[in-house]
Every structure is written in C-alpha cells, then in structure tokens.
Amino acid sequence: MQTLRIEHLTKTYGDKTLFEDANFIINEHDRIGLIGTNGSGKTTFLNAISGLDPADSGKLVAPNNYRISYLKQQPELDPEKTIMEAVFDGAGPVFQTIKQYEEALVAYSADPENEKLQKRYDNAEAKMNQEDAWSADSDIKTILTQLHIKDWHQKIKTLSGGQIKRVGLAQVLIQEPDLLILDEPTNHLDFDSIAWLESYLASYKGALLVVTHDRYFLDQIANQIIELSFGKFYFYTGNYQDFVTQKAERVERELTAEHKQQQLYKKELAWMRTGAKARTTKQQARINNFNKLKEGLNKVQVDGKVDINLGQQRLGKKVLEIKNGSLTLDTHPIIRDFDLLIQAGDRIGITGVNGAGKSSFLNVLAGKKMLDKGELIIGETVKIAYYQQQTEDIPEDKRVISYLNEVGQNITNKDGEHISTTQLLEQFLFPRFMHGTLIRKLSGGEKRRLYLLKLLMMQPNVLILDEPTNDLDIGTLTVLEDYLDKFQGTVITVSHDRYFLDKVANSLLIFEGNAKIDRYIGLFTDYLKKNEANLTHKKETPKKQVSETKPAPKKEKTKLTYAEQLEFDKLEKEIEKLDEQLENLTTEMNEVSDDDYPKLVELQQQIDELTAINEEKMLRWEELGQFV
C-alpha cells in the first residue's frame, strides 16, 4: 500500500502560525476534502506537502517512487506552448512517446511527400505500438474533450483563465499519481464537466486530496474531511454532510469541557484566595494543578460567523427590462431578439456552457456594456452592486480599514443602528489586529471577502453576482446564502455551483451557446434531473415489434416479501454493529502513537475493509427500504 506520512509539519507566515505539529497518514484509497476559512492556510499546506514550498519544520515520509501531482488554483503553464504540449509537460515516459507521435503526425501531414518525415512518423507509430500508448492517447483526448477543450494545437497564451485551469486539470489527471492534489478543481467547469469529474474520481486508484467550496462535489467524492482551524487539524469520517454534524458535536463537547474547567477553576481560585500554602506535598500538588488549570482556560477557539445585517434602499416594482435585445462579441452571438423582465424580489440563477457569454450578459444588466440592438430599461429606484469575477484594482499598499472608509465610516443596519467600519470588519471575520494590515498581505480569498463587504456597505437593492463561489470559503458562502434569503431586493447570479444555485435561485437562464437560452422555473438540481431524463429518452432506441400481442404488464412491486423483510431487519442490526466497530477502531487509531506506524497501517486497513462492507450493506438496505 502506497502511503504518505505527514510528521510534525509546522508553517508560519509572519506572526501567524498557519499549522503546527501536523501528524497524519494519507492512504492509497483516501478521498480527503480539506476545509478551512480563507486565510487559514489550506493552499500553504498543499504547497508544503507537494514540495512546492516546504514547511518550516517536520517531514514527509513516502516510498521513493511515490508520485504527487498538484493542480494549483492558478496553474502555471508555458504561454508559448500548445495545449497538447502543456498537457505532456512533466508527464511519464508513455506521454513523451505520445507527444513525439503527435509532433511527427503534424509534420508528416503537412508534407506527406517528405521521406524523412515519413520515416520519423513510421518510427513514432512503431514506438506507440511497442509501448501500447494508443489507449493512453485516447484517454488524454477523452479528458480534454470532457473538459470542453477541442482545439488541442491552440497556444496557452490565447486561452482565458478558465480554459487554462481546465488544461491544468487535464495535465494532472492523465499523470495518475499516487496522490492527486486538487485546489478548487470545479472553478470554471460547466455542470456536465463537474458531473464527469465526479465520475472519473470515483474510479481513481490513488489517493485524493481536494480543497473546494463545492459542497455537492464534496458529498460525492469525499470519504474523509480534514478541517484546518486556528492552526490545528481536525479529522472527520464521511462526506461534507457528515462533517457538518460531527463538527457541531465536537465544538459542543469542547465547550462543555471548558465550561467544567472554568467551574473547577472558580472553586480552586476561592481556595487559593484563602491563603493556601504548600505545607504538604498534597497541597503543593493542588497548587500546581491550579496553575495548569489556569493556563488551559479559554483555549477552545470557534470559527466566527459572518453576520451580514446591513440596511438597503427601497426598491420599486420595476427593476430591469431588456426589450428585443441583441449582442454579439466578435463573431459569437450572446443574445438575439431577447426579452427579459426582472422585478423586485426575483431570484435569477444564470448558468450554462463556458464561453456562451454569461459574464457579458451581466455586464449589460449592470450597464457596463451596450446592446448592439434593443433597449435596456433600469428602474428609477435601482441601486446595483456588481460582484465581478475580477476584483476591482485595490492598491496593494492600502490598509484594510482605509479601503472600507472610502465607502463610509458608519453604516446603518436593518434596525436603523449605526455600525462602524471596525465592527463590520469584525463581523466579516477580520479581527482587530488585521484592520491596519496592508491588503497585499491578505490571501486571495480574504481579498474577495473584503471586496464583497465593500459592495454590501453601499446598501444596494439589486445584487449582481458573477461566480461568487469561486473564491469564498464555505463558511462565508453559507452566511451569504442566508443573507440573500432574507434580502428584500433582487438577486441575479452567474454560477456553476449546484448547491449555491439551489439555495439562492428559483428561476434559471441556461446559456447553451450561439444565443440559445433555456428558461426554467425551479431548482437547478431539478433542471439537471429533467435534462438528464430528456437525454436518456432521446438515446433510447425503440424495440422492433415482433408481435401485435403485447405482453402483460409486469406487476409493480409494492412491498417486501417475508424473506426480504427478515433480510431488512437483519441489515439494520448489522449496520449498527459495523458503525460501532468503525467508531471503536477510529478511537483506537487516534490513541496510537504516531511512531507506531505498523499499527496505524493495520488499523487503517481494518477501517477500509469495514467501510467497504458497510457501504455495500447500506446500498442493499436503501434498496429494500423504499418498500417498507
């Protein structure tokens, strides 16, 4: 079994400890989701274990042939290379063979009469046969196609940021390393590409470590969640939904234990104030225990909650209207003879294929781009805040509080109370010591959170959001969703995040390209199910009619047989027993010393085996349960 052991890893940034004394093992089939607030050190940790930016102390222990591939949030690809050349960079020997074949094929196709080029092509083809590289070549092109990358000879410098991210994803997927590290892999992916990626990773043979804001994605691919919070790592079994429950239980246990410690401290403090002296060994021990107790108080740290309680200006019934609108960019039609009426309180989600013009459409609604034809009508009471994919230029040497003071030093909340800039920053998880920090020292996610706060301080009544989930952490997204749910104005958002769209939108515009726009009333997941059902129906081939006599319809199953009922009851007990065994093994594993590596591996193998059995029984239990 190929494993990576992380031993005593510590990393600081300035005065801040990002993580300290990290110890755990990544096993061969682990599917780990790494969660933490923006600025907590997630990307720094990925950089450390990938070797890109080593930790200050600690070590990584792995076999000599252990391979790690890492998709960064912003892949660094040679701008002068073609897509295929970039994909093959740093890959294994078989991919070098494919690269040589592709180059020989292009050269030979351009000059088929050239004997030298023909010989080069023949040799490259022979090597492809020798190394059985044809299937790998097919896999590469399948991955690129699924990520909507078709012109493989296009140069990197001509691609958008989203296209570069997808090329970077293709590059790491084809390498099939022992550990695949993905930092926000679903950013810039269409929903069909995300579904394909989930399926691909489900059958991936190595280990997987993912940082993502996409909660549905985590639910589908993760079997473990690791949370990085205040420099410490916390471990949870299961997917994102399991994490939410288990974290709440952990925090409650810790706060309860701390409360007991505080009560004990008060009792011991009263004893100390009576003038206790270390006349006996027993009294000295009690004094020592009191000092230790005092040091251990107020150690439980809980993530703050982003509290968005800002007022907004009154919004009339009429908000935005497009009449007979048309827009073309270069030669690509975005909308054609398009009519849209947006009213107060509307919640509109916009999604669809990349390159179809969704961001350009938002620019039209925000008044930043003119229609080629038609009319945009903006209501008199409308005050728009436009959260764009690219944060506005912020002077890097400007301080956090100065940036917000440009909007105003006091803002009114929904209750009519005045809130200072300092209070708002604290509500948005910027503690007081960060208020004077230079913006260049913030993480990318912290900058985006600051940008969002500035927009909301303007007290808009119409929010236009372009891919807000790309850079915000899950905690901020959750509170933003709650805020939008209570927001009295109109919300228009572009997103590929299924969870976010389900939370904030009740009507959809699906951009399919070439000015084709589908309209749907309802949740995004319902739309996807309907769309999938339609595609399945179209693919079905009608069977030949061999007889005019139709077979009697099969009686639909409505309840369990006696034997199935016995099986169902037995499964419930077996699953409960397996859950208890897994909990005991996990507890035992947490208590084993990190130095006892053989024991840790043995326990992990037992956990993996029981988990597989448990999942199989759960599937059967769910199958039978629908008839109970």
C-alpha positions in Angstrom: 0.0 0.0 0.0 1.4 3.4 -1.1 1.1 5.9 1.8 2.3 9.4 2.7 3.1 10.1 6.3 3.0 13.7 7.4 5.1 14.1 10.6 5.2 17.2 12.8 4.6 19.7 9.9 4.7 23.3 11.0 4.4 26.5 9.0 4.3 30.2 10.0 3.6 33.3 8.0 4.9 36.4 9.8 3.5 36.3 13.3 0.7 33.9 12.3 1.0 30.1 12.8 -0.9 28.5 9.9 -0.5 25.0 11.1 1.5 23.4 13.8 2.7 19.8 14.5 0.5 18.2 11.9 0.6 14.4 12.0 -1.5 12.1 9.9 -1.3 9.5 7.1 -2.8 9.6 3.6 -3.5 6.1 2.5 -3.9 4.7 -1.0 -7.7 5.0 -1.4 -8.4 8.0 0.8 -10.7 10.7 -0.6 -10.0 13.7 1.6 -11.7 17.1 1.5 -9.7 19.9 3.1 -11.8 22.6 4.7 -11.0 25.9 6.3 -11.8 29.6 6.2 -10.0 31.9 3.7 -6.5 32.7 5.1 -6.4 29.6 7.4 -3.5 28.1 5.4 -5.1 25.5 3.1 -3.2 26.4 0.0 0.0 26.8 2.0 -0.5 23.2 3.4 -1.0 21.9 -0.2 2.2 23.7 -1.3 4.1 22.1 1.6 3.1 18.5 1.0 3.6 18.9 -2.8 7.1 20.2 -2.2 6.4 23.5 -3.9 7.0 25.5 -0.7 8.3 23.2 2.1 7.2 23.7 5.7 9.4 25.3 8.3 9.8 22.1 10.2 8.6 18.4 10.1 9.0 15.9 7.4 7.1 13.8 4.7 7.7 10.1 4.6 6.9 8.1 1.5 8.4 5.4 -0.8 11.0 6.6 -3.3 8.7 6.0 -6.2 5.8 7.9 -4.6 4.4 10.5 -7.1 2.3 13.6 -6.3 0.5 15.7 -8.9 -0.8 19.1 -7.9 -3.4 21.3 -9.6 -2.9 24.9 -8.2 -5.7 27.4 -8.2 -3.9 29.2 -11.0 -1.8 26.7 -13.0 1.5 28.0 -14.3 1.7 26.8 -17.9 4.2 27.9 -20.6 2.3 30.5 -22.7 4.2 29.7 -25.8 3.3 26.0 -25.8 0.2 24.4 -27.4 -2.4 22.8 -25.2 -1.1 19.3 -26.0 2.5 20.3 -25.3 1.4 21.8 -22.0 -0.5 18.7 -21.0 2.5 16.5 -21.7 4.9 18.6 -19.7 6.4 16.7 -16.8 4.4 13.5 -17.6 5.6 9.9 -17.6 7.5 8.2 -20.4 4.4 6.9 -22.2 3.2 10.5 -22.6 6.5 11.5 -24.1 6.0 8.8 -26.7 2.6 10.2 -27.5 4.0 13.7 -27.7 6.6 12.6 -30.2 3.9 10.8 -32.2 1.7 13.9 -32.3 4.5 16.1 -33.5 5.5 13.5 -36.2 1.9 13.3 -37.3 1.5 17.0 -37.7 4.8 17.4 -39.6 4.1 14.4 -41.9 0.5 15.6 -42.6 1.9 19.0 -43.7 4.4 17.4 -46.1 3.4 13.8 -47.0 6.0 13.5 -49.8 8.9 14.1 -47.5 10.6 10.7 -46.9 12.5 11.9 -43.8 9.2 13.0 -42.2 7.5 9.7 -43.3 10.3 7.7 -41.7 10.0 9.8 -38.5 6.3 9.1 -38.4 6.8 5.4 -39.0 9.2 5.2 -36.1 6.9 7.1 -33.8 4.0 4.9 -34.8 6.1 1.8 -34.1 7.0 3.1 -30.7 3.3 3.7 -29.9 2.6 0.1 -30.7 5.6 -1.1 -28.7 4.5 0.7 -25.6 0.8 0.2 -26.1 0.4 4.0 -25.9 -2.8 4.2 -28.0 -5.1 3.8 -25.0 -3.3 6.5 -23.1 -3.6 8.8 -26.1 -7.3 8.1 -26.3 -7.7 8.7 -22.5 -5.9 12.1 -22.9 -8.2 13.2 -25.7 -11.3 12.0 -23.8 -10.3 14.0 -20.8 -9.7 17.1 -22.9 -13.0 16.7 -24.7 -14.9 16.2 -21.4 -13.4 19.5 -20.2 -14.6 21.1 -23.5 -11.1 21.6 -24.9 -11.2 20.7 -28.5 -8.5 22.8 -30.4 -5.5 20.9 -28.9 -3.0 22.9 -31.0 -4.1 26.3 -29.7 -1.4 28.1 -27.7 -1.8 28.7 -24.0 -1.3 32.4 -24.3 -4.6 32.7 -26.3 -6.7 31.0 -23.6 -8.8 32.5 -20.9 -8.1 32.0 -17.2 -10.9 29.4 -17.0 -9.5 27.5 -20.1 -6.0 27.5 -18.5 -7.5 26.0 -15.3 -9.1 23.2 -17.4 -5.8 22.4 -19.2 -4.1 22.3 -15.8 -6.7 19.8 -14.6 -6.2 17.6 -17.7 -2.5 17.7 -17.1 -2.7 16.3 -13.6 -5.4 13.8 -14.3 -3.5 12.0 -17.0 -0.5 11.5 -14.9 -2.3 9.2 -12.5 -0.1 9.8 -9.5 -0.2 8.1 -6.1 -1.6 11.3 -4.6 -3.7 13.7 -6.7 -4.0 17.2 -5.1 -6.7 19.5 -6.5 -7.1 23.1 -5.3 -10.6 24.3 -6.3 -10.9 21.9 -9.3 -14.6 22.8 -10.1 -13.9 26.5 -10.7 -14.6 27.4 -14.4 -16.2 24.0 -15.1 -19.6 23.5 -16.7 -22.0 21.4 -14.7 -21.7 18.5 -17.1 -17.9 18.6 -16.7 -18.3 18.6 -12.9 -20.5 15.5 -13.2 -17.9 13.8 -15.4 -15.1 14.7 -13.0 -17.0 13.2 -10.1 -17.4 10.0 -12.0 -13.8 10.0 -13.0 -12.5 10.5 -9.5 -14.9 7.8 -8.1 -12.8 5.2 -10.0 -9.4 6.8 -9.4 -7.0 4.3 -8.0 -4.7 6.6 -6.0 -5.3 8.9 -3.1 -7.1 12.2 -3.5 -6.8 15.5 -1.5 -9.2 18.3 -2.6 -9.8 21.9 -1.5 -13.2 23.0 -2.8 -16.1 25.3 -2.0 -18.5 22.9 -3.9 -20.4 21.1 -1.2 -22.3 18.8 -3.5 -18.9 17.8 -5.0 -17.5 17.0 -1.6 -20.6 15.0 -0.8 -20.0 12.9 -3.9 -16.2 12.3 -3.7 -15.1 12.6 -0.1 -14.9 9.8 2.5 -12.9 11.9 4.9 -12.9 15.6 5.8 -9.9 17.4 7.4 -10.6 20.8 8.8 -7.8 23.3 9.3 -8.9 25.7 12.0 -6.7 28.0 14.1 -3.5 26.1 13.2 -4.9 22.7 14.1 -6.2 19.8 12.0 -9.4 18.1 12.9 -10.5 14.8 11.3 -13.9 13.6 10.4 -15.2 10.4 8.7 -17.6 10.7 5.8 -18.5 13.5 3.4 -19.5 17.1 3.8 -22.9 16.4 5.4 -21.2 14.1 7.9 -18.7 16.8 8.7 -21.3 19.4 9.5 -22.9 17.1 12.1 -19.6 15.8 13.6 -18.1 19.3 13.8 -21.1 20.6 15.7 -20.8 17.7 18.1 -17.0 18.3 18.6 -17.4 22.0 19.3 -20.2 21.3 21.8 -18.1 18.7 23.6 -15.1 21.1 23.8 -17.3 24.0 25.0 -18.9 21.7 27.7 -15.5 20.5 28.8 -14.2 24.1 29.0 -17.2 25.2 31.0 -16.5 22.4 33.5 -12.9 23.6 33.7 -14.0 27.1 34.4 -16.3 26.0 37.2 -13.4 24.0 38.7 -11.1 27.0 38.3 -13.5 29.2 40.2 -13.6 26.7 43.0 -9.8 26.3 43.2 -9.4 30.1 42.9 -11.5 30.5 46.0 -9.3 28.0 47.8 -6.1 29.8 46.7 -7.5 33.1 48.0 -7.8 31.7 51.5 -4.0 31.9 51.5 -3.2 28.3 50.7 0.4 27.4 51.3 2.4 24.4 50.1 2.9 23.0 53.6 2.4 19.5 52.4 3.1 17.5 49.2 -0.6 17.2 48.7 -1.2 21.0 48.9 1.8 21.7 46.6 0.3 19.3 44.0 -3.1 21.1 44.3 -1.3 24.5 43.7 0.5 23.0 40.7 -2.8 21.7 39.3 -4.4 25.1 39.8 -1.6 26.8 37.8 -2.0 24.2 35.0 -5.8 24.7 35.1 -5.4 28.5 34.7 -3.1 28.0 31.7 -5.6 25.7 30.0 -8.6 28.1 30.2 -10.1 29.8 27.1 -8.3 27.5 24.7 -11.3 26.5 22.7 -11.5 28.6 19.5 -14.6 28.6 17.4 -14.9 30.0 13.9 -16.7 33.3 13.9 -19.8 33.8 12.0 -20.1 36.3 9.2 -23.0 38.4 10.3 -24.4 40.5 7.4 -27.0 42.8 8.9 -27.0 45.8 6.6 -29.8 48.0 5.5 -30.8 48.7 1.9 -32.6 51.3 -0.1 -36.2 50.9 -1.1 -36.8 49.1 -4.5 -39.8 49.8 -6.7 -41.6 47.1 -8.6 -39.8 47.6 -11.9 -36.1 46.7 -11.7 -34.6 45.8 -15.1 -36.1 45.1 -18.5 -34.5 44.1 -21.8 -36.6 44.6 -24.9 -35.7 42.9 -28.2 -32.1 42.9 -27.1 -29.2 41.5 -29.3 -25.5 41.3 -28.5 -22.6 39.7 -30.4 -19.0 39.6 -29.3 -16.5 39.1 -32.1 -18.5 36.5 -34.2 -20.2 34.9 -31.2 -23.9 35.8 -30.7 -24.7 36.2 -27.0 -28.4 37.1 -27.1 -30.7 37.6 -30.1 -34.1 39.4 -30.1 -34.2 38.6 -26.4 -36.8 39.9 -23.9 -36.5 39.8 -20.2 -38.4 41.4 -17.3 -36.8 41.4 -13.9 -38.9 42.5 -10.9 -38.4 43.3 -7.2 -37.7 40.1 -5.2 -36.7 38.0 -8.2 -34.0 35.3 -7.7 -32.5 34.5 -11.0 -29.6 32.0 -11.5 -27.6 32.1 -14.7 -25.6 29.1 -15.7 -24.6 27.1 -18.8 -21.6 26.3 -21.0 -18.4 28.3 -20.8 -17.9 30.9 -23.5 -21.6 31.4 -24.0 -21.5 35.0 -22.8 -22.9 34.8 -19.3 -20.5 37.4 -17.8 -21.0 39.7 -20.9 -24.8 39.4 -20.2 -24.2 40.6 -16.6 -22.2 43.5 -17.9 -25.2 44.5 -20.0 -27.5 44.3 -16.9 -25.0 46.3 -14.9 -24.8 49.0 -17.6 -21.2 48.3 -18.3 -21.8 47.1 -21.9 -24.2 48.4 -24.5 -26.5 46.2 -26.5 -26.0 46.0 -30.3 -29.7 46.3 -30.7 -32.7 46.7 -28.4 -33.2 48.5 -25.1 -32.2 48.1 -21.5 -34.6 49.9 -19.1 -33.4 50.4 -15.5 -35.9 51.3 -12.8 -35.7 54.7 -11.1 -35.1 53.3 -7.6 -32.5 50.7 -8.6 -29.1 50.7 -6.9 -26.9 48.0 -8.2 -23.9 46.3 -6.6 -21.9 44.2 -9.1 -19.7 41.5 -7.7 -17.4 40.7 -10.7 -15.1 37.7 -11.2 -12.1 40.0 -11.3 -11.9 42.1 -8.1 -11.5 45.8 -8.7 -8.0 47.1 -8.6 -7.1 47.7 -4.9 -3.9 49.5 -4.1 -1.8 46.7 -2.6 -0.2 49.2 -0.1 -3.6 50.4 1.1 -4.7 49.3 4.6 -7.8 47.2 5.1 -9.7 49.8 7.1 -8.8 52.6 4.7 -10.2 50.7 1.8 -13.6 50.4 3.5 -13.6 54.0 4.8 -13.8 55.1 1.2 -17.5 54.0 1.3 -18.1 55.5 4.8 -17.1 55.2 8.4 -20.6 54.4 9.7 -23.3 52.3 8.0 -26.9 51.8 9.1 -28.2 48.2 9.6 -31.7 46.9 9.1 -32.6 48.0 12.6 -31.6 51.6 12.0 -28.5 51.3 14.2 -25.1 52.8 13.2 -22.3 50.2 12.7 -18.7 51.4 12.4 -16.2 50.1 9.9 -14.4 48.4 12.7 -17.5 46.5 13.8 -18.2 45.5 10.2 -14.7 44.1 9.7 -15.0 42.0 12.9 -18.4 40.7 11.7 -16.7 39.7 8.4 -14.0 37.7 10.3 -11.3 40.3 10.2 -10.1 40.6 13.8 -8.9 44.0 15.1 -5.2 43.2 14.6 -5.9 42.8 10.8 -7.6 46.2 10.4 -4.3 48.0 9.8 -2.9 45.2 7.7 -1.7 46.1 4.2 -4.1 44.5 1.6 -1.1 42.8 -0.2 -0.7 40.6 2.9 -4.2 39.1 2.6 -4.9 35.8 0.9 -6.8 35.7 -2.3 -10.0 34.6 -0.5 -9.6 37.3 2.2 -9.4 40.0 -0.6 -12.6 38.7 -2.2 -14.4 38.7 1.2 -13.2 42.3 1.7 -14.4 43.2 -1.8 -17.8 41.7 -1.0 -18.1 43.7 2.2 -17.4 46.9 0.4 -20.1 46.3 -2.1 -22.7 45.4 0.6 -21.7 48.5 2.6 -23.1 50.5 -0.4 -26.5 49.2 0.7 -27.7 48.1 -2.8 -31.2 46.8 -3.6 -30.1 44.8 -6.6 -27.2 42.4 -6.3 -25.5 41.1 -9.5 -23.0 38.3 -8.6 -20.6 36.7 -11.1 -19.3 33.3 -9.9 -19.3 34.4 -6.2 -18.4 30.8 -5.1 -15.1 30.7 -6.9 -13.0 32.4 -4.1 -15.1 32.5 -1.0 -14.8 29.8 1.7 -17.7 27.6 2.6 -18.4 29.4 5.9 -18.7 32.8 4.1 -20.8 31.2 1.4 -23.2 29.7 3.9 -23.8 33.1 5.6 -24.1 34.8 2.2 -26.8 32.3 1.2 -28.6 33.1 4.5 -28.3 36.9 3.8 -29.6 36.5 0.3 -32.5 34.5 1.6 -33.5 37.5 3.8 -32.5 40.2 1.2 -35.5 42.2 0.2 -34.1 43.2 -3.2 -33.4 41.4 -6.4 -30.6 38.8 -6.9 -29.1 37.9 -10.3 -26.2 35.4 -10.1 -24.0 33.5 -12.5 -22.7 30.3 -11.0 -21.9 26.6 -11.8 -22.2 25.7 -8.1 -25.2 23.5 -7.8 -25.6 23.9 -4.0 -25.4 27.7 -4.2 -27.9 27.9 -7.0 -30.3 25.7 -5.2 -30.1 27.9 -2.2 -30.4 31.4 -3.8 -32.2 31.0 -7.2 -35.8 29.9 -8.0 -35.7 30.7 -11.7 -32.9 29.9 -14.2 -31.5 31.2 -17.5 -29.4 28.4 -19.1 -27.0 29.7 -21.7 -26.3 26.9 -24.2 -24.3 29.0 -26.7 -25.0 30.7 -30.0 -27.6 32.9 -28.4 -29.7 29.9 -27.3 -31.1 30.4 -23.8 -33.3 28.0 -22.0 -35.7 29.3 -19.2 -36.6 27.2 -16.2 -38.7 27.9 -13.1 -37.5 25.8 -10.2 -34.3 24.5 -8.5 -31.1 23.9 -10.5 -30.9 20.2 -9.4 -34.4 19.7 -10.7 -33.4 21.1 -14.0 -30.4 18.8 -14.2 -32.6 15.8 -13.5 -35.1 16.8 -16.1 -32.3 17.5 -18.6 -30.7 14.1 -17.9 -34.0 12.3 -18.3 -34.6 14.0 -21.6 -31.1 13.0 -22.9 -31.7 9.4 -21.7 -35.1 9.3 -23.5 -33.5 10.6 -26.8 -30.8 7.9 -26.6 -33.3 5.1 -26.2 -33.8 3.1 -29.4 -37.4 1.8 -29.8 -37.5 -2.0 -29.9 -38.8 -3.9 -33.0 -42.4 -5.0 -32.7 -42.3 -8.8 -33.2 -45.9 -9.4 -32.4 -49.1 -7.5 -32.2 -49.9 -9.2 -28.9 -48.4 -7.2 -26.1 -47.0 -9.0 -23.0 -49.0 -8.4 -19.9 -47.5 -5.6 -17.9 -45.2 -6.7 -15.1 -46.8 -6.2 -11.7 -45.2 -3.4 -9.9 -43.5 -4.3 -6.6 -45.3 -2.5 -3.6 -44.0 -4.3 -0.5 -41.3 -6.7 0.7 -41.7 -10.4 0.8 -41.4 -12.2 4.1 -37.8 -13.2 3.4 -36.9 -9.7 2.3 -38.4 -8.2 5.5 -36.2 -10.6 7.6 -33.2 -9.5 5.5 -34.1 -5.8 6.0 -34.4 -6.2 9.8 -31.1 -8.2 9.9 -29.3 -5.5 7.9 -30.3 -2.7 10.3 -28.6 -4.6 13.2 -25.5 -5.5 11.1 -25.1 -1.8 10.0 -25.4 -0.6 13.6 -22.8 -3.1 14.7 -20.4 -2.1 11.9 -20.9 1.6 12.8 -19.9 0.8 16.4 -16.8 -1.2 15.2 -15.7 1.7 12.9 -16.1 4.2 15.8 -14.1 2.0 18.1 -11.3 1.5 15.5 -11.2 5.2 14.8 -10.9 5.9 18.6 -8.1 3.3 18.9 -6.3 4.8 15.9 -6.4 8.3 17.4 -4.8 6.9 20.6 -2.0 5.1 18.9 1.4 6.9 18.9 2.4 8.4 15.5 5.7 6.4 15.8 3.8 3.1 15.8 3.5 3.1 12.0 2.8 -0.7 11.5 -0.1 -0.5 14.0 -1.5 2.6 12.3 -1.4 0.9 8.9 -3.1 -2.2 10.3 -5.9 -0.2 11.9 -6.4 1.8 8.7 -6.7 -1.4 6.6 -9.4 -2.7 9.1 -11.3 0.6 8.8 -11.1 0.4 5.0 -12.4 -3.2 4.9 -15.3 -2.5 7.3 -16.2 0.7 5.4 -16.5 -1.2 2.1 -18.7 -3.9 3.8 -20.8 -1.2 5.5 -21.3 0.7 2.2 -22.4 -2.5 0.4 -24.9 -3.3 3.2 -26.2 0.3 3.2 -26.9 0.1 -0.5 -29.0 -3.1 -0.1 -30.7 -1.6 3.0 -31.7 1.5 1.0 -32.9 -0.7 -1.9 -35.2 -2.7 0.4 -36.2 0.4 2.4 -38.2 2.0 -0.4 -40.8 -0.8 0.0 -41.1 -0.7 3.8 
